[in-house]
Amino acid sequence: MLGAAANPFADPFEYRPIRVAKKVDAGASFIQTQIIYNVAKFTRFMKMVRDLGLHEKVYILAGVTPPKSVGMARYMKKFVPGLDVTDDVIERLKGAKDPKEEGINICVDIIKQVREIPGVAGVHVMAIEWEQAVPEIVSLAGLSPRPGAQAVEPRLRSSEAIELIVSEAKENAKAEIEKALEQAKAEAQASRDLVVKEKERVTSEVSGLKRQAQEAKAIAGQKETEIERLNSELAKTKAGQGHVQAVRGPAGKRESSALSSRERSALTSLRSGLEALSKGLGINEDQLEALRRFFEAEFLLHPDTAEQVTVPSEEPSAPRKEIEKPRAETRHKEVVNLVAKGNILLHKNDAAKALDAFEKALAIEPKDQRAGEGLKKAREVLEIVASAKAAPAVPEGVPPCPEGLSPEEWQSKWMIRLVATGNVCLHKGDLGGAQKAFKQALELKPYDEKARAGLLKAESVEAAPVLVPAEPEVPEKTEVPPTPEPKAAPVTEEIKAEAKKETPAATTPTGIEDLSVAEFPRETMSLSERAGSISGNQFTESCTSAIYEVSLGEGEKALTVGGSSTLPFHVFEGDMPHAPQVAFGILDSEPEDWPDVLSKYYSDVFSDPVAWAGKCINDYGAEAICLSLVSTDPNGMNRPSDEAAKVAQSVIEGIDVPVILWGCGNAEKDTETLREVTNLVGNRKVCLGPLSDANYRSLGATAMAFQLPVVASTPIDVNLAKQLNILLENLGLSLNQILMDPSIGAVGYGIEYSYSVMERIRLAALTQQDEKLQVPFICNLGREVWKTKECRLPSDALLGDQERRGVLMEAVTASTLLLAGGELMVMMHPKAIALTEALIRGMM
């Protein structure tokens, strides 16, 4: 027997029965549904099933599960796809003295309700990890004992029974044949009616065509009669001409050559009128010739009538006064149209045609002010164009026109580019560059309004103050605090703050790169000011939630991350009260596989983690330290937890900046080590990580006891990240104690997956009010970058300098994760950290 599953509560709801039908067509004999808590919705589902007739083709088993606790019900409601747990179920469990007993009662009540729904053949009891409750549920629901199997009908039948079956089959067949015959008769009758209607329509059309043919025949007869009459008149005309010539003789003959100019003009007009008449009446050439000869004969036989023909004088008569000048209203409309046409042509840079339009308008209305102004402007543009033609075709700095583009298209592209360059220079405060760009644009298009306005603005010194970026190449321009001797007293807080911005070059050992970086110029105008007249709601979209703030460390050196109510660095849409931070990553033992370009910065302190942390703080300006307890890895050194805890204790007590303790990745060993550290350091607010689904209970309890922040680590998955946050919150931790580690990779090593997950988490937190995801990100990227092969390959001509390559790879990875929402970066190379911090300052 083949069965299938069905989910009556998934979306789209109306499509659920159709999917069941497909499974039935594929051969399913029974259907088992998802767990039912919403009986009303399941009832609607079964109605649609019955409408399709599926309840007669397949057995449908309703799935039921007894909820053991209110927590289980809430979990299924929020995190199990396709489950619809009603609030009534949760309320019943919350108010019950014995949640398990109430869960069984809920299950029994659901069974009793679904049994009353037509089409439900049975129930499937799914007591998850509670199989011992099934007998009680079955008994309380009245399903026990199970009905016995029905007796099997005998295969042998008597002759009377066979005859009865045969007669019933004959009757059924006869009834079906008669039904089919009646249907065929009805269809034949319908076809006959259709043929009759079609015949009537065709007959009507034929009658109409016959009537049209008769009318055409009558018209043709009339034409024939007219032609015969004209032919007879033509014959009479010819006979008359011969008679006139015989009677008058040579002396009285009037040839066309002897006609006067007035007679010839009248005869010409007569011929022209006949030709026009022939075109209007559709007379053929023979008929036209007959008429022409007839009238010419009449003209020659009666010459006296020629004196009565009025020939128009060669000078046309003067038109009437009211026609010579249009009415005032018509003149005004024409002037308005001509002025509008001229303005449009001016806008299209066709000054010549615009000038013509304005002159025509002034010819009609000489005192029209708008036409006069337009004429003046058109003449000015023509003068500018004429002077521009004498200048070089392509201004200095504009390359020649490439193939495939017309000179006009090329100049238009460069026009836009030069105006944009001028505006950028204006924004940066480079007035000279702005004036040069606008002047080049005006050389291309002297009458461009934007270029003129920009040049005027540049010349009137309406620009932002000039921003001069830092020049790290010249040591005299950098403000470097006095550098203490190697064994001098600890540096002051002011010196540490300055060291954070610029590293003193005097303390760097030989072969170490200069760590100073140029500062990014900051915007002096807000986005709304740069947008001009564009409404803010067209380019901004405010978020509806905010990220929780998480504090690391204590005292004056404590750091706070999170708190943003907008997407990363979208400070024009919301608040970002705390800038992202960078923590220096160090190890609790000497690294064995670090490349030399990274090791040279810490090689003198590898053997002493306390000195290593101190160097990061004093020499490189670290504001937080992430201590990785790699020595405890069971697959490596496997240092005992108590020894590693003492090393961590010495680091925590030896520095005054926040510390993040990062385990080796083995859940059991990390639990043992981190709990030992917390016992040693007492109330010091260190951050513990990583917590995974394997050790969140034990380490979460420790963090809750000491009120410590933790790192919740999950393998690149939105749902797993949310689930771990929920588990930690259920354990008793607050969301403002949790940092999320979504598991990240370096550039070129799967960072696109990390970016996508972080982006989805941040969007859900800020725009979908998903509170369980509203916690900051921590990205331990340094260890991921410096173990890649690209950071280990030596310098060569193709790949370039090894250190520069590694620094950029770490900095670019950090910048990518910052844009995805990262609030706390764990990095290693001092130059990469300096670049990242400069980027953060510039973006804030």
SULGI-V771283 format. One record per residue. N is the residue number from 1. RES is the residue in one small letter. PSI is psi in whole degrees, 0 to 359 (999 if undefined). BURIAL is # if it has 9 or more other ideal C-beta (glycine too) atoms within 8 Angstrom, else .. Layout:
((N/RES/PSI/BURIAL) (N/RES/PSI/BURIAL))
This chain:
((1/m/132/.) (2/l/129/.) (3/g/169/#) (4/a/164/#) (5/a/156/.) (6/a/143/#) (7/n/101/#) (8/p/351/#) (9/f/359/#) (10/a/163/#) (11/d/149/.) (12/p/133/.) (13/f/321/#) (14/e/343/.) (15/y/350/.) (16/r/312/#) (17/p/329/#) (18/i/322/.) (19/r/322/#) (20/v/319/#) (21/a/320/#) (22/k/321/.) (23/k/324/#) (24/v/317/#) (25/d/332/.) (26/a/353/.) (27/g/8/.) (28/a/134/#) (29/s/336/.) (30/f/154/#) (31/i/129/#) (32/q/125/#) (33/t/167/#) (34/q/164/#) (35/i/134/#) (36/i/122/#) (37/y/332/#) (38/n/89/#) (39/v/326/#) (40/a/317/.) (41/k/323/#) (42/f/327/#) (43/t/318/#) (44/r/322/#) (45/f/315/#) (46/m/328/#) (47/k/317/.) (48/m/326/#) (49/v/316/#) (50/r/325/#) (51/d/329/.) (52/l/356/#) (53/g/18/.) (54/l/335/#) (55/h/343/#) (56/e/351/.) (57/k/342/.) (58/v/151/#) (59/y/130/.) (60/i/121/#) (61/l/123/#) (62/a/127/#) (63/g/131/#) (64/v/147/#) (65/t/130/#) (66/p/122/#) (67/p/130/#) (68/k/334/.) (69/s/167/#) (70/v/328/#) (71/g/320/.) (72/m/319/#) (73/a/317/#) (74/r/319/#) (75/y/314/#) (76/m/325/#) (77/k/322/#) (78/k/329/.) (79/f/352/.) (80/v/114/.) (81/p/141/.) (82/g/5/.) (83/l/138/#) (84/d/87/.) (85/v/120/#) (86/t/157/.) (87/d/332/.) (88/d/321/.) (89/v/316/#) (90/i/319/#) (91/e/322/.) (92/r/320/#) (93/l/323/#) (94/k/322/.) (95/g/4/.) (96/a/143/#) (97/k/321/.) (98/d/99/.) (99/p/325/#) (100/k/315/#) (101/e/319/.) (102/e/325/#) (103/g/320/#) (104/i/319/#) (105/n/320/#) (106/i/316/#) (107/c/317/#) (108/v/317/#) (109/d/320/.) (110/i/320/#) (111/i/316/#) (112/k/326/#) (113/q/318/#) (114/v/337/#) (115/r/334/.) (116/e/353/.) (117/i/124/#) (118/p/136/.) (119/g/346/#) (120/v/118/#) (121/a/341/.) (122/g/186/.) (123/v/154/#) (124/h/108/#) (125/v/118/#) (126/m/91/.) (127/a/92/#) (128/i/118/.) (129/e/31/.) (130/w/47/.) (131/e/334/.) (132/q/347/.) (133/a/349/#) (134/v/313/#) (135/p/319/.) (136/e/320/.) (137/i/314/#) (138/v/320/#) (139/s/314/#) (140/l/331/#) (141/a/357/#) (142/g/25/.) (143/l/0/.) (144/s/140/.) (145/p/159/.) (146/r/145/.) (147/p/142/.) (148/g/165/.) (149/a/141/.) (150/q/149/.) (151/a/143/.) (152/v/129/.) (153/e/144/.) (154/p/147/.) (155/r/330/.) (156/l/137/.) (157/r/156/.) (158/s/166/.) (159/s/324/.) (160/e/319/.) (161/a/320/.) (162/i/317/#) (163/e/321/.) (164/l/317/.) (165/i/319/#) (166/v/316/.) (167/s/320/.) (168/e/320/.) (169/a/320/.) (170/k/315/.) (171/e/316/.) (172/n/316/.) (173/a/318/.) (174/k/319/.) (175/a/318/.) (176/e/320/.) (177/i/316/.) (178/e/321/.) (179/k/316/.) (180/a/322/.) (181/l/316/.) (182/e/318/.) (183/q/320/.) (184/a/319/.) (185/k/317/.) (186/a/318/.) (187/e/321/.) (188/a/319/.) (189/q/319/.) (190/a/320/.) (191/s/319/.) (192/r/317/.) (193/d/321/.) (194/l/321/.) (195/v/319/.) (196/v/315/.) (197/k/319/.) (198/e/321/.) (199/k/317/.) (200/e/320/.) (201/r/317/.) (202/v/319/.) (203/t/318/.) (204/s/319/.) (205/e/320/.) (206/v/319/.) (207/s/317/.) (208/g/318/.) (209/l/321/.) (210/k/318/.) (211/r/319/.) (212/q/324/.) (213/a/319/.) (214/q/319/.) (215/e/318/.) (216/a/322/.) (217/k/319/.) (218/a/318/.) (219/i/319/.) (220/a/321/.) (221/g/319/.) (222/q/319/.) (223/k/317/.) (224/e/316/.) (225/t/317/.) (226/e/319/.) (227/i/317/#) (228/e/319/.) (229/r/316/.) (230/l/323/#) (231/n/320/#) (232/s/320/.) (233/e/323/#) (234/l/319/#) (235/a/317/.) (236/k/322/.) (237/t/314/#) (238/k/317/#) (239/a/319/.) (240/g/320/#) (241/q/318/#) (242/g/321/.) (243/h/319/.) (244/v/318/#) (245/q/323/#) (246/a/322/.) (247/v/312/.) (248/r/329/.) (249/g/184/.) (250/p/327/.) (251/a/327/.) (252/g/359/.) (253/k/139/.) (254/r/104/.) (255/e/159/.) (256/s/334/.) (257/s/335/.) (258/a/0/.) (259/l/150/#) (260/s/171/.) (261/s/324/.) (262/r/322/#) (263/e/319/#) (264/r/319/#) (265/s/319/#) (266/a/320/#) (267/l/322/#) (268/t/317/.) (269/s/322/#) (270/l/317/#) (271/r/317/#) (272/s/319/.) (273/g/322/.) (274/l/319/#) (275/e/317/#) (276/a/320/.) (277/l/322/#) (278/s/322/#) (279/k/322/.) (280/g/325/.) (281/l/355/.) (282/g/32/.) (283/i/136/.) (284/n/178/.) (285/e/321/.) (286/d/316/.) (287/q/319/#) (288/l/318/#) (289/e/320/.) (290/a/316/#) (291/l/318/#) (292/r/315/#) (293/r/322/#) (294/f/311/#) (295/f/324/#) (296/e/320/#) (297/a/318/#) (298/e/321/.) (299/f/321/#) (300/l/326/#) (301/l/333/.) (302/h/73/.) (303/p/336/#) (304/d/333/.) (305/t/342/.) (306/a/332/#) (307/e/337/.) (308/q/353/.) (309/v/128/#) (310/t/115/.) (311/v/128/.) (312/p/142/.) (313/s/156/.) (314/e/333/.) (315/e/120/.) (316/p/146/.) (317/s/150/.) (318/a/133/.) (319/p/162/.) (320/r/154/.) (321/k/323/.) (322/e/338/.) (323/i/327/.) (324/e/319/.) (325/k/124/.) (326/p/161/.) (327/r/162/.) (328/a/320/.) (329/e/317/.) (330/t/319/.) (331/r/317/#) (332/h/316/#) (333/k/319/.) (334/e/320/#) (335/v/316/#) (336/v/316/.) (337/n/318/.) (338/l/320/#) (339/v/318/#) (340/a/319/.) (341/k/320/#) (342/g/318/#) (343/n/319/#) (344/i/317/.) (345/l/324/#) (346/l/318/#) (347/h/328/.) (348/k/8/.) (349/n/27/.) (350/d/79/.) (351/a/328/#) (352/a/310/.) (353/k/325/.) (354/a/319/#) (355/l/317/#) (356/d/318/.) (357/a/317/#) (358/f/322/#) (359/e/320/#) (360/k/320/#) (361/a/318/#) (362/l/331/#) (363/a/326/.) (364/i/316/#) (365/e/88/#) (366/p/335/.) (367/k/9/.) (368/d/122/#) (369/q/317/.) (370/r/321/.) (371/a/322/#) (372/g/317/#) (373/e/318/.) (374/g/320/#) (375/l/321/#) (376/k/317/.) (377/k/320/#) (378/a/320/#) (379/r/322/#) (380/e/317/.) (381/v/319/#) (382/l/323/#) (383/e/319/.) (384/i/317/#) (385/v/319/#) (386/a/320/.) (387/s/328/#) (388/a/331/#) (389/k/332/.) (390/a/340/.) (391/a/168/.) (392/p/146/.) (393/a/322/.) (394/v/119/.) (395/p/163/#) (396/e/134/.) (397/g/347/.) (398/v/121/#) (399/p/161/.) (400/p/157/.) (401/c/127/.) (402/p/167/.) (403/e/147/.) (404/g/350/.) (405/l/142/#) (406/s/157/.) (407/p/324/.) (408/e/318/.) (409/e/319/.) (410/w/317/#) (411/q/323/#) (412/s/318/.) (413/k/314/#) (414/w/330/#) (415/m/311/#) (416/i/318/.) (417/r/318/.) (418/l/320/#) (419/v/318/#) (420/a/318/.) (421/t/318/#) (422/g/318/#) (423/n/320/#) (424/v/317/.) (425/c/321/#) (426/l/317/#) (427/h/323/#) (428/k/349/#) (429/g/8/#) (430/d/86/#) (431/l/323/#) (432/g/314/.) (433/g/323/#) (434/a/315/#) (435/q/319/#) (436/k/316/.) (437/a/317/#) (438/f/324/#) (439/k/321/#) (440/q/322/#) (441/a/320/#) (442/l/333/#) (443/e/325/#) (444/l/319/#) (445/k/88/#) (446/p/336/#) (447/y/19/#) (448/d/126/#) (449/e/320/.) (450/k/318/.) (451/a/320/#) (452/r/314/#) (453/a/320/.) (454/g/318/#) (455/l/319/#) (456/l/320/.) (457/k/320/#) (458/a/321/#) (459/e/336/.) (460/s/8/.) (461/v/46/.) (462/e/66/.) (463/a/165/#) (464/a/157/#) (465/p/149/.) (466/v/132/.) (467/l/121/#) (468/v/111/.) (469/p/158/.) (470/a/147/#) (471/e/91/.) (472/p/341/#) (473/e/337/.) (474/v/106/.) (475/p/332/.) (476/e/337/.) (477/k/350/.) (478/t/141/#) (479/e/94/.) (480/v/125/#) (481/p/160/#) (482/p/136/.) (483/t/125/.) (484/p/157/.) (485/e/160/.) (486/p/325/.) (487/k/32/.) (488/a/175/.) (489/a/161/.) (490/p/145/.) (491/v/156/.) (492/t/171/.) (493/e/324/.) (494/e/320/.) (495/i/321/#) (496/k/318/#) (497/a/320/#) (498/e/324/#) (499/a/333/#) (500/k/324/.) (501/k/316/.) (502/e/126/#) (503/t/128/#) (504/p/127/#) (505/a/338/#) (506/a/336/.) (507/t/353/.) (508/t/135/#) (509/p/170/.) (510/t/137/.) (511/g/358/.) (512/i/136/.) (513/e/149/.) (514/d/129/.) (515/l/359/#) (516/s/145/#) (517/v/154/#) (518/a/146/.) (519/e/145/#) (520/f/133/#) (521/p/138/.) (522/r/154/.) (523/e/137/.) (524/t/350/.) (525/m/141/.) (526/s/164/.) (527/l/323/.) (528/s/324/.) (529/e/320/.) (530/r/332/.) (531/a/344/#) (532/g/236/.) (533/s/358/.) (534/i/132/.) (535/s/142/.) (536/g/329/.) (537/n/355/.) (538/q/344/.) (539/f/8/.) (540/t/149/.) (541/e/100/.) (542/s/147/.) (543/c/163/#) (544/t/359/.) (545/s/182/#) (546/a/159/#) (547/i/140/#) (548/y/147/#) (549/e/135/#) (550/v/127/#) (551/s/137/#) (552/l/135/#) (553/g/192/#) (554/e/164/.) (555/g/202/.) (556/e/334/.) (557/k/4/#) (558/a/147/#) (559/l/145/#) (560/t/130/#) (561/v/158/#) (562/g/200/#) (563/g/358/#) (564/s/142/#) (565/s/25/#) (566/t/169/#) (567/l/161/#) (568/p/121/#) (569/f/13/#) (570/h/61/#) (571/v/349/#) (572/f/353/.) (573/e/342/#) (574/g/192/#) (575/d/142/#) (576/m/76/#) (577/p/333/.) (578/h/126/#) (579/a/151/.) (580/p/150/#) (581/q/161/#) (582/v/130/#) (583/a/139/#) (584/f/131/#) (585/g/126/#) (586/i/169/#) (587/l/160/#) (588/d/5/#) (589/s/166/#) (590/e/128/.) (591/p/146/.) (592/e/342/.) (593/d/20/.) (594/w/141/.) (595/p/154/#) (596/d/328/.) (597/v/342/#) (598/l/321/#) (599/s/328/#) (600/k/341/#) (601/y/341/.) (602/y/4/#) (603/s/330/.) (604/d/349/.) (605/v/13/#) (606/f/324/#) (607/s/349/.) (608/d/99/.) (609/p/329/#) (610/v/314/#) (611/a/324/.) (612/w/311/#) (613/a/320/#) (614/g/322/#) (615/k/320/#) (616/c/322/#) (617/i/310/#) (618/n/321/#) (619/d/325/#) (620/y/2/#) (621/g/31/#) (622/a/138/#) (623/e/353/#) (624/a/151/#) (625/i/135/#) (626/c/110/#) (627/l/114/#) (628/s/123/#) (629/l/61/#) (630/v/338/#) (631/s/342/#) (632/t/357/#) (633/d/122/#) (634/p/336/.) (635/n/4/.) (636/g/237/.) (637/m/330/.) (638/n/48/.) (639/r/140/#) (640/p/149/.) (641/s/323/#) (642/d/324/.) (643/e/315/.) (644/a/326/#) (645/a/325/#) (646/k/320/#) (647/v/315/#) (648/a/322/#) (649/q/317/#) (650/s/322/#) (651/v/315/#) (652/i/318/#) (653/e/344/.) (654/g/352/.) (655/i/166/#) (656/d/20/.) (657/v/162/#) (658/p/145/#) (659/v/135/#) (660/i/123/#) (661/l/119/#) (662/w/117/#) (663/g/182/#) (664/c/350/#) (665/g/351/.) (666/n/116/#) (667/a/316/.) (668/e/314/.) (669/k/323/#) (670/d/319/#) (671/t/315/#) (672/e/315/#) (673/t/311/#) (674/l/326/#) (675/r/325/#) (676/e/321/#) (677/v/315/#) (678/t/329/#) (679/n/329/.) (680/l/320/#) (681/v/348/#) (682/g/241/.) (683/n/7/.) (684/r/130/#) (685/k/77/#) (686/v/159/#) (687/c/132/#) (688/l/137/#) (689/g/165/#) (690/p/145/#) (691/l/128/#) (692/s/183/#) (693/d/348/.) (694/a/337/.) (695/n/15/#) (696/y/332/#) (697/r/309/.) (698/s/312/#) (699/l/327/#) (700/g/323/#) (701/a/320/#) (702/t/314/#) (703/a/323/#) (704/m/323/#) (705/a/321/.) (706/f/3/.) (707/q/53/.) (708/l/147/#) (709/p/154/#) (710/v/162/#) (711/v/115/#) (712/a/113/#) (713/s/129/#) (714/t/156/#) (715/p/79/.) (716/i/62/.) (717/d/129/.) (718/v/312/#) (719/n/321/.) (720/l/322/#) (721/a/316/#) (722/k/319/#) (723/q/319/#) (724/l/322/#) (725/n/320/#) (726/i/317/#) (727/l/320/#) (728/l/321/#) (729/e/320/#) (730/n/332/.) (731/l/338/#) (732/g/355/.) (733/l/147/#) (734/s/154/.) (735/l/338/#) (736/n/14/#) (737/q/4/#) (738/i/132/#) (739/l/136/#) (740/m/131/#) (741/d/103/#) (742/p/4/#) (743/s/110/#) (744/i/163/#) (745/g/167/#) (746/a/169/#) (747/v/128/#) (748/g/357/.) (749/y/51/.) (750/g/18/.) (751/i/336/#) (752/e/329/.) (753/y/315/#) (754/s/317/#) (755/y/315/#) (756/s/316/.) (757/v/315/#) (758/m/320/#) (759/e/316/#) (760/r/320/#) (761/i/315/#) (762/r/321/#) (763/l/318/#) (764/a/323/#) (765/a/319/#) (766/l/328/#) (767/t/342/#) (768/q/9/.) (769/q/37/.) (770/d/95/#) (771/e/327/.) (772/k/348/#) (773/l/7/#) (774/q/54/#) (775/v/154/#) (776/p/161/#) (777/f/143/#) (778/i/134/#) (779/c/106/#) (780/n/81/#) (781/l/338/#) (782/g/314/#) (783/r/328/#) (784/e/322/#) (785/v/312/#) (786/w/2/#) (787/k/2/.) (788/t/156/#) (789/k/331/.) (790/e/331/#) (791/c/350/#) (792/r/341/.) (793/l/139/#) (794/p/169/.) (795/s/140/.) (796/d/176/.) (797/a/330/.) (798/l/310/.) (799/l/346/.) (800/g/193/#) (801/d/135/.) (802/q/315/#) (803/e/316/#) (804/r/321/.) (805/r/314/#) (806/g/320/#) (807/v/313/#) (808/l/324/#) (809/m/320/#) (810/e/320/#) (811/a/319/#) (812/v/321/#) (813/t/316/#) (814/a/317/#) (815/s/324/#) (816/t/315/#) (817/l/330/#) (818/l/319/#) (819/l/336/.) (820/a/349/#) (821/g/5/#) (822/g/132/#) (823/e/335/#) (824/l/115/#) (825/m/135/#) (826/v/112/#) (827/m/175/#) (828/m/313/#) (829/h/129/#) (830/p/323/#) (831/k/319/#) (832/a/322/#) (833/i/319/#) (834/a/319/#) (835/l/317/#) (836/t/318/#) (837/e/324/#) (838/a/321/#) (839/l/317/#) (840/i/314/#) (841/r/319/#) (842/g/326/#) (843/m/337/.) (844/m/999/.))
